[in-house]
Amino acid sequence: MTHAASRLARLVLDNSLLLIAGTALAVAWANLDLESYDAVAHPLHFWVNDVGMVFFFALAAKEVFEATLPGGALASPSRAASPLAAAVGGMVAPALIYLSLASALGPAELIRGWAIPCATDIAFSAMIARLIFQAGHPAIPFLLLLAIADDALGLIILAVFYPSGTLSLPSLVILMSAAIVLALWLRRRGSRSFWPYVIGPGTLSWAALYFGGFHPALALVPIVPFMPHSPRDFGIFDPREGRQPDTLNRFEHWWATPVQLVLLLFGFANAGVPFAQIGPGTYYVLAALLVGKPLGILFFAGAARLVGGRLPPGLHLGDLLTLGIAASIGFTVSLFFATAAFPEGTALAQTKMGALLSFAAAPLAVVAGRILRRPVSVAT
C-alpha cells in the first residue's frame, strides 16, 4: 500500500467514514426501493446489533475503564467533576425536552424513546471539535472526557431501561456469575491473550444478558476490566497508548478496524428510513439534541464549579457552548437506542431519522466557533 493510500485508509477508519458510507447507502436504497432494502437489511439486524456491536461497546467500555485508572481523566474527583457534570447535563436536559414534547404533543408511544437524544457520538463529535479548535486546545480533551462519561452513563441506561426481552434474573445471575468467575480465573493464571476472555467469559456474559432479558451487545462490558491492563491511563488518542503491550490494549488494536466494518454494516442495517416517514419523533429527537445537549452541558458544567469542579485553563464559556453543540451529534448510539426502544414501525422510523439528522449539529458548531472567534483549522 502506498503512503497516500495508507493515509487515506487511516483517515477513513479514524473518522468512522465507513459508518457514514453505510448510512448513506441505506438511506438512498430505502428511499428508492424500501421493500428490497428491508429484504436485505432485516436479516442483518441480529448479527450486527446483537453480536457485532458487542465489540463496539467493548471499545467504549475500555476507554471508560482506563479513564478511572491513575493518571486518567476520571481518576481525580476535582478533575472529573466538570466533565461528569457536563455529561449528566447533556443527558438530563435532552431527556426532559424530549419527554416534555412527547407528553404534551404525543403520540404517547414516543415517550419510551426519551433516552435516544441522551447520546453523544464520540467519533463524530471529536472530529468536528478538531476542525473547530486548534491542536492542543483544552476543548478537545474536555469533549472526549464528556463523551467517555456519556458512554458510561449510556451503557447503564441501556442495561436498566431497555431490556430486550422478558427479564429472567436466575438466568442472568447464574450465567453472569460463571462469566465473572472464569474471567477472574483467566486473570489470575496470567492469560495474556485476549481471545480466552472473549470466547469464554464473553460468550457466557452474552448468554447471561440474552437469556436474562437484557441487551447482549453489552456482553464484554463487565469482562473488559478483568483483562490485564496498563497500570495507568495515557489518555485517548495519546500516541503512547498505541505502544502498550498489555492485553487490553492489544484487544483494542486488533478490533479497531473490524469494529469500523461492523459500523459500516450497522449504518446499512439500521439507517434505511424513507424521508416520507419524518414525523413528530424526528422533531422531538432533533430539538432535544440540538437545544438540550448544549444547554445542559453549559449549565451543569457551570454548576459543578460551585462544588469545586474546575474547567481546564483556557476553556471559556464560548468554547463550552461550541463543544456542547458539537456533542449534539447523537448518530451511532442514538440509532442504537432507537432500535432498543421501539419495534419496527412508525415510532422507530421517525426517531431514527432524528438521530441521522443530528448531523446538523456539525455545521452549527462550526458557525458557532466562527462567531465566537475561534479559528477553524483542518485536523491532522
C-alpha positions in Angstrom: 0.0 0.0 0.0 1.4 3.4 -1.0 1.9 6.1 1.6 -1.1 8.1 0.2 -3.3 5.1 0.2 -2.3 4.3 3.8 -3.1 7.9 4.9 -6.5 7.7 3.1 -7.3 4.4 4.8 -6.3 5.9 8.2 -8.5 9.0 7.6 -11.5 6.8 6.7 -11.0 4.5 9.7 -10.1 7.2 12.3 -13.2 9.3 11.4 -15.7 6.4 11.1 -16.4 7.3 7.5 -17.4 3.7 6.7 -20.3 4.3 9.1 -21.3 7.3 7.0 -21.0 5.3 3.8 -23.2 2.5 5.1 -25.7 5.1 6.4 -25.8 6.9 3.0 -26.3 3.7 1.1 -29.1 2.6 3.4 -30.9 6.0 3.2 -30.6 6.1 -0.6 -31.7 2.5 -1.1 -34.7 2.8 1.3 -35.9 5.9 -0.5 -35.6 4.2 -3.9 -37.0 0.8 -3.0 -37.9 0.2 0.6 -39.1 -3.3 0.1 -35.9 -4.6 -1.4 -33.8 -2.7 1.1 -35.8 -4.3 4.0 -35.3 -7.8 2.4 -31.5 -7.3 2.6 -31.2 -5.3 5.8 -33.6 -7.1 8.1 -31.7 -10.4 8.2 -28.6 -8.5 9.3 -30.2 -7.0 12.5 -29.4 -9.8 14.9 -25.8 -10.4 13.7 -25.0 -6.7 13.6 -26.9 -5.3 16.5 -26.7 -8.2 19.0 -23.3 -9.7 18.0 -21.2 -7.3 16.1 -21.9 -4.3 18.3 -20.6 -6.2 21.3 -17.1 -5.1 20.2 -18.1 -1.5 19.6 -19.4 -1.2 23.2 -16.4 -3.1 24.4 -14.1 -0.5 23.0 -16.2 2.2 24.6 -16.0 0.4 27.9 -12.3 0.2 27.6 -12.0 4.0 27.3 -14.3 4.4 30.3 -12.4 1.9 32.4 -9.0 3.3 31.6 -10.1 6.9 32.4 -10.6 5.7 36.0 -7.0 4.4 36.3 -4.2 6.6 37.9 -3.5 9.5 35.5 -6.9 9.1 33.9 -9.3 11.9 33.5 -11.9 10.4 35.8 -9.4 9.2 38.5 -9.4 12.6 40.4 -12.7 13.9 41.8 -11.8 17.5 41.2 -10.7 16.8 37.6 -13.7 14.6 36.9 -16.3 16.8 38.4 -16.8 19.2 35.4 -16.9 16.7 32.6 -19.0 14.3 34.6 -21.4 17.1 35.4 -21.4 18.2 31.8 -22.2 14.7 30.7 -25.1 14.4 33.2 -26.4 17.8 32.0 -26.0 16.7 28.4 -28.3 13.7 29.1 -30.8 15.2 31.6 -31.7 18.3 29.6 -32.3 16.4 26.3 -34.3 13.7 28.0 -36.5 16.3 29.7 -37.1 18.3 26.5 -38.0 15.1 24.6 -40.3 13.9 27.4 -42.0 17.3 27.6 -42.6 17.4 23.8 -43.8 13.8 23.6 -46.1 14.1 26.6 -47.6 17.4 25.5 -47.9 16.8 21.8 -48.0 13.0 21.5 -48.4 10.4 20.4 -47.8 8.7 23.8 -45.9 5.7 22.3 -43.0 8.1 21.6 -42.4 8.7 25.3 -40.4 5.4 25.5 -37.7 7.0 23.3 -36.6 9.5 25.9 -33.0 8.2 26.1 -32.4 8.5 22.3 -31.2 12.1 22.5 -29.1 11.5 25.5 -26.3 10.0 23.4 -23.1 11.7 22.1 -21.3 10.1 19.2 -17.7 10.3 20.4 -16.1 9.8 17.0 -18.0 12.4 15.0 -18.2 14.9 17.8 -14.4 14.7 18.3 -13.9 15.0 14.6 -15.9 18.3 14.5 -14.1 19.6 17.6 -10.7 19.0 15.9 -11.9 21.0 12.9 -13.0 23.9 15.1 -10.3 24.2 17.7 -6.6 24.4 17.2 -4.5 21.4 18.2 -3.8 21.4 21.9 -6.9 23.5 22.8 -8.5 22.2 26.1 -11.9 22.0 24.5 -10.9 18.8 22.6 -9.9 16.7 25.6 -12.8 18.1 27.6 -15.2 16.9 24.9 -13.6 13.5 24.9 -13.9 13.2 28.7 -17.5 14.3 28.5 -18.2 11.7 25.7 -16.5 8.9 27.7 -18.7 9.8 30.8 -21.7 9.9 28.4 -20.8 6.4 27.2 -20.6 5.1 30.7 -24.0 6.5 31.7 -25.5 5.4 28.3 -24.4 1.8 29.0 -26.2 1.9 32.3 -29.3 3.4 30.8 -29.3 0.8 28.0 -29.0 -2.1 30.5 -31.6 -0.8 33.0 -34.3 0.9 31.0 -34.2 -1.1 27.7 -34.4 -4.8 28.4 -34.5 -6.8 25.1 -36.9 -9.4 26.4 -38.7 -10.9 29.4 -36.4 -10.5 32.4 -35.1 -13.7 33.9 -32.9 -12.9 36.9 -31.9 -16.5 37.6 -30.5 -16.9 34.1 -28.7 -13.5 34.4 -27.2 -14.2 37.8 -26.1 -17.8 37.2 -24.5 -17.2 33.7 -23.0 -13.8 34.6 -21.5 -15.3 37.8 -19.9 -18.0 35.8 -18.6 -15.4 33.3 -17.0 -13.3 36.1 -15.5 -16.4 37.8 -14.0 -17.6 34.6 -12.6 -14.1 33.8 -11.1 -13.8 37.3 -9.5 -17.3 36.9 -8.0 -16.3 33.5 -6.6 -13.1 35.0 -5.1 -15.0 38.0 -3.5 -17.7 35.8 -1.8 -14.9 33.8 -3.5 -15.4 30.5 -2.1 -12.7 28.2 -4.2 -13.3 25.1 -7.5 -11.5 24.9 -9.1 -14.4 23.0 -9.8 -16.6 26.0 -11.6 -13.6 27.6 -13.7 -13.1 24.5 -14.5 -16.7 23.8 -15.0 -17.9 27.4 -16.3 -15.2 29.8 -17.5 -13.1 26.8 -19.8 -15.9 25.5 -21.1 -16.6 29.0 -21.8 -12.9 29.5 -23.6 -12.7 26.2 -25.8 -15.7 27.1 -26.5 -14.2 30.5 -27.7 -10.9 29.0 -29.6 -12.6 26.1 -31.4 -15.2 28.2 -31.7 -12.7 31.2 -33.7 -10.3 29.0 -31.0 -7.6 28.7 -29.3 -6.3 25.5 -26.5 -8.8 24.6 -24.5 -6.0 22.9 -23.2 -5.2 26.4 -21.7 -8.6 26.8 -18.0 -7.6 27.0 -18.6 -4.5 29.2 -18.3 -6.4 32.5 -15.4 -8.5 31.1 -13.2 -5.7 30.0 -11.9 -4.7 33.5 -10.6 -8.3 34.0 -8.2 -8.2 31.0 -4.6 -7.4 32.1 -4.2 -3.7 31.5 -1.7 -0.8 31.8 -1.3 0.4 35.4 -2.1 4.0 34.3 -4.0 5.8 31.6 -2.2 7.9 28.9 -5.5 9.3 27.5 -7.5 8.6 24.4 -5.6 9.5 21.2 -2.3 9.7 23.1 0.4 8.0 20.8 2.0 6.2 23.8 -1.2 4.2 24.3 -0.7 2.5 20.9 2.7 1.1 22.1 1.4 -0.5 25.2 1.8 -4.3 25.2 -0.9 -5.2 27.7 -3.8 -7.5 26.9 -6.5 -4.8 26.9 -4.6 -2.5 24.5 -3.9 -5.5 22.2 -7.6 -6.2 22.2 -8.3 -2.6 21.1 -5.6 -2.6 18.4 -6.9 -5.9 17.0 -10.6 -4.9 17.0 -10.3 -1.3 16.0 -10.5 -2.0 12.2 -13.1 -4.8 12.4 -15.3 -2.5 14.5 -15.3 0.0 11.7 -16.6 -2.7 9.4 -19.2 -3.5 12.0 -20.2 0.1 12.0 -20.5 0.1 8.2 -23.0 -2.8 8.5 -24.7 -1.1 11.4 -25.3 2.0 9.4 -26.5 0.0 6.5 -28.8 -2.3 8.5 -30.4 0.4 10.7 -30.4 3.7 8.9 -32.7 2.9 5.9 -35.6 5.3 6.6 -37.7 6.9 3.9 -37.9 10.7 4.1 -41.6 10.3 3.9 -41.5 8.8 7.5 -40.2 12.0 9.0 -42.7 12.9 11.8 -43.1 14.1 15.4 -40.4 11.7 16.8 -37.9 13.2 14.4 -38.5 16.7 15.6 -38.5 15.7 19.2 -35.1 14.0 18.9 -33.6 16.9 17.0 -35.0 19.6 19.4 -33.7 17.6 22.4 -30.2 17.1 20.9 -29.7 20.5 19.3 -31.1 22.5 22.1 -31.0 20.3 25.2 -27.5 19.0 24.8 -25.5 22.3 24.6 -27.7 24.0 27.3 -27.4 21.0 29.6 -23.6 20.8 29.2 -23.3 24.6 29.7 -25.4 24.8 32.8 -24.3 21.6 34.6 -20.6 22.3 34.0 -21.1 25.8 35.4 -22.9 24.4 38.4 -20.1 22.0 39.0 -17.8 24.9 39.7 -19.9 25.7 42.8 -18.9 22.4 44.4 -15.2 22.5 43.5 -15.2 21.4 39.9 -12.8 23.2 37.6 -12.8 23.8 33.9 -9.4 23.3 32.2 -7.3 26.5 31.9 -8.1 28.2 28.6 -11.6 26.8 28.3 -14.0 29.7 28.1 -17.8 29.9 28.2 -18.0 30.3 24.4 -15.8 27.2 23.9 -18.0 25.3 26.2 -21.1 26.3 24.2 -19.4 25.4 20.9 -18.3 21.9 22.1 -21.8 21.4 23.5 -23.2 21.9 20.0 -20.6 19.5 18.6 -21.7 17.0 21.3 -25.2 17.2 19.9 -24.3 14.7 17.2 -26.1 11.5 18.6 -25.9 9.3 15.5 -24.4 5.9 16.3 -25.5 5.5 19.9 -28.8 7.4 19.3 -29.6 5.0 16.4 -28.8 2.0 18.7 -31.0 3.4 21.5 -33.8 3.9 18.9 -33.6 0.2 17.9 -33.6 -0.8 21.6 -36.6 1.4 22.4 -39.0 0.7 19.6 -40.0 -2.3 17.4 -40.3 -1.9 13.7 -42.8 0.7 12.9 -43.5 4.4 12.7 -42.0 5.4 16.0 -38.7 3.7 15.2 -38.5 5.2 11.7 -39.2 8.7 13.0 -36.7 8.6 15.8 -34.1 7.0 13.6 -34.4 9.9 11.2 -33.9 12.3 14.1 -30.7 10.5 15.1 -29.5 10.8 11.5 -30.4 14.4 11.1 -28.4 15.3 14.3 -25.5 15.7 11.9 -27.0 19.2 11.5 -25.1 20.0 14.7 -21.7 19.8 12.8 -22.2 23.0 10.7 -23.9 24.7 13.6 -20.8 24.0 15.7 -18.5 25.4 13.0 -20.6 28.5 12.7 -20.6 28.9 16.5 -16.8 28.6 16.5 -16.5 31.3 13.9 -18.9 33.7 15.6 -17.0 33.2 18.9 -13.8 34.0 17.0 -12.3 30.5 17.4 -10.3 29.8 14.2 -11.3 26.8 12.2 -8.4 24.5 11.2 -8.2 21.2 9.4 -7.3 18.4 11.8 -4.2 16.4 11.1 
